[in-house]
Amino acid sequence: MSSALLIRNLSQIATPIGRAGLRGAAMRKIAVHEKSVIVVRDGRIDYVGPERRTDFPIPEDFDAKRGTAVPGFVDSHTHLPWAGFRESEFNRRLQGESYEEIAASDGGIASTVRATRAATEQQLVDNVLQRAQTMSRHGTTTAEAKSGYGLNVVDEIKQLRAIRAANENSPVRLVPTCLAAHDFPPESRGTAYVDQIVDEILPAVSREKLAVFCDAFVERSAFSREQGERVLRAGLALGLRPRLHADEFSDSDGAALAATLEAASADHLMHISEKGIAALAKSNTVANLLPATSFFLMSQRYAPARALIDAGAIVSLSTDCNPGSSMTESMSMVMQLATLQMKMTVEESLTAATLNGAASLGLAYETGSIEAGKRADIVLLDAPNYLHLVYHFGVNLVRDVFRDGTIVARSR
């Protein structure tokens, strides 16, 4: 039976337009509809524009109370299925220790690995659902979710199964990524663990169809460029598209590697080189920027968003939600940091947080904008226009969240 919904009494609708990632000046060209409505039919957007008579009955009428509609946010880099927290490490950083110093003292990722290995699958499911609910209240409707805190066959599979199970009841659409190459486990360093990823973990993930993507952390304190490439090519041979943690703490040539592999995204990029910027600009690999990580680590170094956009790269934004280096689920916070710290315009940040994030997940044809034919993933803001997303900082302006035309969160 067909269902229809009219969202009316909107102050404004603001959205990028398209079914692919936008780059360069196109990131600023958002469509702004004044005094318009949105018609949703069977979970998809049927019409956007001035209110008019329709050729089918609309049984449901939703009063937006002069709010502003923007696309549901797409958070394309998160680490949701973890156990335990690292607030004590955060306090140590406040007292002067660096993230890398804490990791070297058996903290960092290793700390979360211990807690996640000790957790049951159901505990991880519950944790993912709790975080997804928070994300939804802040306007996210689609999110990537990585493993990477198991670092062995059993516990990487456990994390990915938890994502799959949580996805059945999650208000946020979850897209799974295998990040077995996140760090080396204490019991297996170097080539031996890379062998295990390639020979055991990735084949097991593929057999159960537990992931869409394969990721690797290429960094001086993690996997070398050669090791990362070996893992990602092995995943690609099994049907897992590459993503890449690249150039976060040093120039590891990760961005160029991502472009060479035609990866879905190269993420972080705080230390990307001119060569890396040029490589991404010539590719369809999305430059996925995570300014909340720089902020949370109290770093003055942010990814060079302006250089990437001006060079012609496709740029997206994500939270990097994780317990150690970016403990937030708020995409609006990320947009505020992108504009105030990385000098992106509000329009560029909106495109990066929606359509371009969807592009990095291979979903731009389905979501990321408010236009006919796409999934009705819509956020209603308690604001007169989209500029308030950044202008009115430090608060959650999200009032109602629709995913596939159904309300999944109400924050006010």
Secondary structure, DSSP 8 states (H G I E B T S, - for coil): ---EEEEES-SEEEE---SS--BGGGGG--EEEES-EEEEETTEEEEEES----SS---EEEE-TT-EEEE-EEE--B--S--S--HHHHHHHHTT--HHHHHHTT-THHHHHHHHHHS-HHHHHHHHHHHHHHHHHTTEEEEEEE--S--SHHHHHHHHHHHHHHHTT-SSEEEEEEEEETS--TT--THHHHHHIIIIIHHHHHHTT--SEEEEEESTTSB-HHHHHHHHHHHHHTT-EEEEEESSSS--SHHHHHHHTT-SEEEE-TT--HHHHHHHHTSS-EEEE-HHHHHHTT-S----HHHHHHHT-BEEE---BBTTTB----HHHHHHHHHHHH---HHHHHHHHTHHHHHHTT-TTTSSS--TTSB--EEEESSSSTTHHHHSTTS--EEEEEETTEEEEE--
